[in-house]
Amino acid sequence: MRVVSWVFVLCTTLGVVGLFLPCLELQVGGNAVGKRAAISLYTASTKRELVRRMLAAYHGSNKRRTAAEVVRAVESRTKGRVKSALEDTRDAMETLDATSDDDVNLAGIALAVAVWTLFGLDVLLLVLVFTQLMRGVYWRGRLVAALVASVAAAVLAVALHLACREVAWQANDELERTVVALAFGAYLVPLAAIASVAAAVMLVTRSRRTVARPPHNR
């Protein structure tokens, strides 16, 4: 139990650290530009002006307007899965076209909520397991609660990773070259969260046989 508990604490701690490590970075010729050209999930949740600038660049892009016209023209001549894919593309472009500064602010708020919720869950997990580890006494109820919280944290972590991938893809697709890439933090956060879930499962499973219960007063 102690070894698994330490693994759980380590993985959860790495998940917290990952929130402050670069998750997106600029590249030139496949090489990172530098630390100043990288952004973490924490920084991304607080830099709404950066999102606003990217949105303004998208709205003013001639390539965007040309692409929209091509999609509309081709869509009417296709059917089946191709037509469905083109419709999804058109809907996504129209949604982005209609995005305003207010929408950007809401997206920034949503990202901030997701990041700080994940941070809060990780802190809760550390409290639930680390305190029991230090006392050498485990309560099955708290371990189950840690498992539930770790699953919720993993869902958020994976969602944030997918959001980073989408941002990188959109930027690279617009510029028709790879200039934005996922950095270490984008991988560390979900991997650490998934490892925490695995460790929590082991803790709950072993607790059926080894959990020490406090003595009852008679």
N, C-alpha and C positions, 0 to 999 in steps of 0.2 A: 504493500500500500504506500509506503513512504517513497519508494523509487518512482512509482507512477504519479504520486502527488507532486514530486519535484519536476517531473516531465511536464505535468499540467501547468504548474506555475511558470516554468521556463517558456513554454509555448505561448501562454497568455501574455507574459511580459514582452515577448518578441512581437506579438500582435500590437501591443500598445506602442512600442518603439517604431514599428512600421508605419504608423499613422504620421509620423514626423520625418520619415525618410522620403527622398524623391520618388514619386510615382510616375511622373512624366518628364521627359527630357528632350531637348533639342539636339539633333544630330546633323553633322555635315560629313558626307562621304562615309556614313556608317559609324562615325566616331562621335562620342558625346562632346558637346561644345564646352561644357564646364559646369561646376556646381551652381553658378548663378543663372544658368539656363535650364535649371531643373525645378520642379514644383512638387511639393508633397500634398497628400490629401488634406492635411490641416491647412496648409497655405491656400490650396484651391478653394476651400470652404470659406476663406476670408477675403479672397481677391476677386470680387464681383466685377470690378472694372475691367479685368482681363477678359472675362467672358463677354462683357459688353463690346469690347473692341473687336473680338473675334466675330461676334454677331454682325457688327457694322460692316466688317470686311466681307462677310458672306453676302449681305444684302447688296453691296455695291459691286459684286463680281459679275463680269460679263459672261464668264463661263457658266455661272449658275443659271442665268437667263437662257443661254443657248441650250443647256442641258434640259431645262424644263420644256422648251419647245420641242426638242427631239423626243423626249419621253411622251409627250402628248400626241405627237404625230405617229410614233411607232405603236403606241398602246391601242389605237383604233384599228390596227391591222393585224393584231395578234389575238391569240386565245389560249385557254388552258393555263398552265403554270406560268408561262412567260407573261401572259397578260396580268395574272395575279401579282407577279413580282413587280411589274411595271406600275401597277396601281398602288402597291405599297410604297414604291419609290416616290411616285407623284404625291401621295398623301403626306409622306415625310417631308418633302420639299415644301409643300404648301403650309404645313404646320410650322416649319422653321421660318418661312417667309412672314407668317403672321405673328411671329414672336416679337414681343415688345420689351422695353426696358423693365416693365413691371414683371413680365414673365421671367426675365433674367434674374430679377431680385428674388422671385419665388423659387427659382431653381437653386439659387445660392443659399436660400434659407433651408431648402430641402436637403442640400448637400451638407450644410452645417449640422442640421439635426441628425442626419445619418452618421456623420463622423463622431459627434459628441455622444450619441446614443451608443455607438460601438465602444467608444472610450469608457463610458459609464458601465457598460456590461462587463468589459474586461476588468475594471476595477472591482466590481461586485464579485466576479469569479475569483479574483485573487484573495479577497476578504473571506469568501466562503471556504476555500480550500486551504489557503496558507495558515489561517488561524487553527484549523483542525490539525494540520501538519505539525505545527509548533507544539500543540498540546499533546499530540500523540493519541488523540481520541477522535473517532470519526462517527458522525451521525448520518445515517442513511438518508434521512429527509433532506439534509443540506446538500448531500452529494447529488441527489436527484434534482434538486433545485439548480445546482451547478451545471448539470447535464442540460437541463432545459435552457438555461441562460447561454450556455456555450453554443447550442444549436442556433439560437436566435442571433448570436454574434457572428456565427459562421455564415448565416444567410445574408446578413448585412455586409460582411467582408467580401463575399463573392459578388454581391450586387455592386459594390464600389469598384471591384476589379473590372467587372464588365463595363461599368461606366467609363473607366479609364481607357479601356480598349476601344470603346465607341468614339471617344474624343480623339484618340490617336488616329483611328481609321478615317474619321471625317476630315481631319486636318490634312492627312496625307493624300486622301482622294481629291480634295479641293486643289492642292498644289501639284498633284500628279507625280509626287516623289516622296520618299520617306524622309521626313524632317522631324517628326515627333515619334518617340518610341516609349514603350513602357520601361520604367526604371525598377530598381530592386524593391522599393517599397510596395509597388503594385502587386508583386508576387508574394512578398513576405507576409502581408496582412492576411490574405485568404488561406495560404498554406499553414500559417501558425494557427488560425482559427479552426481549420479542419483537424489539425493535429490535436488541438485542445478537446475537440469533440471526441476523438478516438480515445484520448486519455480519460475523459470523463466517463465514457462507456465502460472502460476497464475498471474505474473506481467503483461505479455502481454495481457492476457484476461481482467484483471481489467483496464488496461490502455485505453481500448476502451471507458470507461465511466468516468474515474477519472483523466486522465492525464491533468496536468495543462500546458498550453502553454504560452510561453512568450508573452507579449503584442506586437502588431504590431505598428510600427511607421506609422503614417498617415501624 
